[in-house]
Amino acid sequence: MQINLKNIVLFCCFVVFSQHLFALQLGDIKVNSTQDQKLNASIKLTLSDNESLDDLNPSVASKEAYISRSIDRFDIHSDIKMIIKKTAKGAVLLLSSNLLVKDPFIDLLIQIDSPKGRNYAEYTVLLDPPPPGQEIKKEESKPAPKAVEKPAPKAVEKPAPKAVEKPAPKAVEKP
C-alpha cells in the first residue's frame, strides 16, 4: 500500500507542477478558401500561462528548413502573411496570401519564435476545387513594362590629330 500511495502522490505533484511547463502548441488548421482563391486559413494556438502574444513571431519557415525536411517551397510560401489574433478562447494564427493558390494542396512549415525557443509545425493543406460555376481567376499580375527603344547615338567623326614633325635631335660627337 505504501508504494501505491507514493505513486499517487508523485502523480498528483507531476500534474500540478507540470501545468507551468507546457509550451506553445499549434492546433489543427482550418481552411476557409478553395483552390484558385487567395489563401485564408486559421490555426488555433495554445499558450503557456507565462507566454504573451507580443513575444511570438510567426512566419513561414526558411528555405533551408524546407530543404532539411524534404518539402518543396514555392512562390506562394513567400507571399503568406501571418497575424496572431486574441480570441475569447485563446489565440488564433491567421494565414492569408495575395497570390492565388493554384495547386490542390500546399505543404506548409510554420515557424514561431518565442523567448522559450523556436517551434515548427508542418501542415498539408488540402484545398477543395472551386465550386461549379465559379469563375476561375487568372493570376493577378501587372503587365510587363514595355521596352523603350531609343535611337542609337550617332557616331561623331572627329578629325584625326595631325602628326607634328619635329626635327630629329642632332647627334653629338665626342672628340
C-alpha positions as CSV (number, residue, x, y, z in Angstrom):
1,M,0.0,0.0,0.0
2,Q,2.9,2.3,0.7
3,I,4.1,2.1,-2.9
4,N,0.7,2.8,-4.4
5,L,0.2,5.9,-2.1
6,K,3.7,7.1,-3.0
7,N,2.9,6.7,-6.8
8,I,-0.4,8.6,-6.3
9,V,1.4,11.5,-4.5
10,L,4.1,11.7,-7.2
11,F,1.5,11.6,-10.0
12,C,-0.5,14.5,-8.3
13,C,2.7,16.6,-7.9
14,F,3.5,16.0,-11.5
15,V,0.1,17.1,-12.7
16,V,0.1,20.2,-10.5
17,F,3.6,21.4,-11.4
18,S,3.7,20.4,-15.0
19,Q,1.0,22.9,-15.9
20,H,3.6,25.6,-16.0
21,L,5.9,23.5,-18.3
22,F,3.5,23.3,-21.2
23,A,5.0,25.1,-24.2
24,L,3.3,26.8,-27.1
25,Q,1.2,24.4,-29.2
26,L,-0.3,24.8,-32.6
27,G,-3.6,23.1,-33.2
28,D,-5.3,21.9,-36.4
29,I,-5.6,24.1,-39.4
30,K,-8.9,25.3,-40.7
31,V,-9.0,26.3,-44.3
32,N,-11.7,28.8,-45.4
33,S,-10.7,29.1,-49.1
34,T,-10.7,26.9,-52.1
35,Q,-8.3,26.2,-55.0
36,D,-7.8,29.2,-57.3
37,Q,-8.5,31.6,-54.4
38,K,-6.2,33.6,-52.1
39,L,-5.3,31.5,-49.1
40,N,-7.4,32.1,-46.0
41,A,-6.8,29.8,-43.1
42,S,-6.5,29.8,-39.3
43,I,-4.6,27.7,-36.7
44,K,-5.6,27.6,-33.0
45,L,-2.7,28.4,-30.6
46,T,-2.4,27.1,-27.0
47,L,-0.1,29.3,-24.9
48,S,1.5,28.5,-21.6
49,D,0.5,30.7,-18.6
50,N,3.5,33.0,-18.7
51,E,3.6,33.5,-22.5
52,S,2.5,36.7,-24.1
53,L,1.2,37.1,-27.7
54,D,3.5,40.1,-28.1
55,D,6.5,37.8,-27.6
56,L,5.5,35.5,-30.5
57,N,6.9,35.9,-34.0
58,P,5.2,33.6,-36.6
59,S,6.5,33.1,-40.1
60,V,6.8,30.5,-42.9
61,A,10.0,28.6,-42.3
62,S,13.1,29.4,-44.2
63,K,14.1,27.7,-47.5
64,E,16.8,25.8,-45.5
65,A,14.2,24.4,-43.1
66,Y,12.1,23.2,-46.1
67,I,15.1,21.6,-47.7
68,S,16.1,19.9,-44.5
69,R,12.7,18.3,-44.2
70,S,12.5,17.5,-48.0
71,I,9.5,19.8,-48.5
72,D,9.0,21.8,-51.7
73,R,8.8,25.5,-51.2
74,F,7.1,27.6,-53.9
75,D,6.4,31.4,-54.5
76,I,3.1,31.2,-52.6
77,H,5.1,30.4,-49.4
78,S,6.9,33.7,-49.5
79,D,3.6,35.5,-50.0
80,I,1.8,34.1,-46.9
81,K,1.1,36.7,-44.2
82,M,0.5,35.7,-40.6
83,I,-1.2,37.6,-37.8
84,I,-1.9,36.4,-34.3
85,K,-5.3,37.4,-33.0
86,K,-6.5,37.1,-29.4
87,T,-10.0,35.5,-29.1
88,A,-12.2,34.7,-26.1
89,K,-11.0,31.1,-26.2
90,G,-7.3,31.9,-26.5
91,A,-5.4,32.9,-29.7
92,V,-5.6,32.1,-33.4
93,L,-2.9,32.4,-36.1
94,L,-4.5,33.8,-39.2
95,L,-2.9,33.0,-42.6
96,S,-3.6,34.9,-45.8
97,S,-2.0,35.5,-49.2
98,N,-2.2,37.9,-52.0
99,L,-1.4,35.2,-54.6
100,L,-4.0,32.7,-55.8
101,V,-3.4,29.1,-54.7
102,K,-3.3,27.1,-58.0
103,D,-2.3,23.7,-56.5
104,P,-4.9,21.4,-54.9
105,F,-2.6,21.2,-51.8
106,I,0.2,23.1,-50.1
107,D,2.8,21.8,-47.7
108,L,3.3,24.5,-45.0
109,L,6.1,24.6,-42.4
110,I,5.1,27.2,-39.8
111,Q,7.8,28.6,-37.6
112,I,7.0,30.5,-34.4
113,D,9.9,32.2,-32.5
114,S,9.4,33.0,-28.8
115,P,11.6,33.7,-25.8
116,K,11.4,30.0,-25.0
117,G,12.7,28.9,-28.4
118,R,11.6,28.1,-31.9
119,N,8.7,25.9,-32.7
120,Y,7.9,24.2,-36.0
121,A,4.7,22.7,-37.2
122,E,4.1,21.0,-40.5
123,Y,0.7,21.1,-42.3
124,T,-0.5,19.7,-45.5
125,V,-3.4,21.9,-46.6
126,L,-5.9,20.3,-48.9
127,L,-7.9,22.8,-50.9
128,D,-11.3,21.9,-52.4
129,P,-11.7,22.5,-56.1
130,P,-13.7,25.6,-57.0
131,P,-17.4,25.1,-56.9
132,P,-19.1,24.6,-60.3
133,G,-19.9,27.9,-62.0
134,Q,-17.3,29.8,-60.1
135,E,-15.2,31.9,-62.5
136,I,-11.6,30.7,-62.4
137,K,-9.4,33.7,-61.7
138,K,-6.2,34.1,-63.5
139,E,-3.1,35.1,-61.7
140,E,-3.2,38.8,-60.8
141,S,-0.2,40.2,-62.3
142,K,0.9,43.6,-63.6
143,P,1.7,43.8,-67.3
144,A,5.4,43.8,-68.0
145,P,6.8,47.2,-68.8
146,K,7.4,47.9,-72.4
147,A,10.9,48.3,-73.6
148,V,11.5,51.8,-74.9
149,E,13.6,51.9,-78.0
150,K,15.9,54.9,-78.1
151,P,17.8,55.6,-81.3
152,A,21.4,54.7,-81.1
153,P,23.7,57.7,-80.6
154,K,25.2,58.9,-83.8
155,A,28.9,58.5,-84.2
156,V,30.7,61.8,-84.3
157,E,33.6,61.8,-86.7
158,K,36.5,63.8,-85.3
159,P,39.4,64.6,-87.4
160,A,42.5,62.6,-86.5
161,P,45.1,64.6,-84.7
162,K,47.8,65.9,-87.1
163,A,51.2,64.5,-86.6
164,V,53.7,67.1,-85.9
165,E,57.1,66.6,-87.4
166,K,59.9,67.6,-85.2
167,P,63.4,67.5,-86.4
168,A,65.4,64.6,-85.0
169,P,67.9,65.6,-82.4
170,K,71.5,66.1,-83.6
171,A,73.9,63.5,-82.6
172,V,76.8,64.9,-80.5
173,E,80.2,63.7,-81.5
174,K,82.8,63.3,-78.8
175,P,86.3,64.3,-79.7
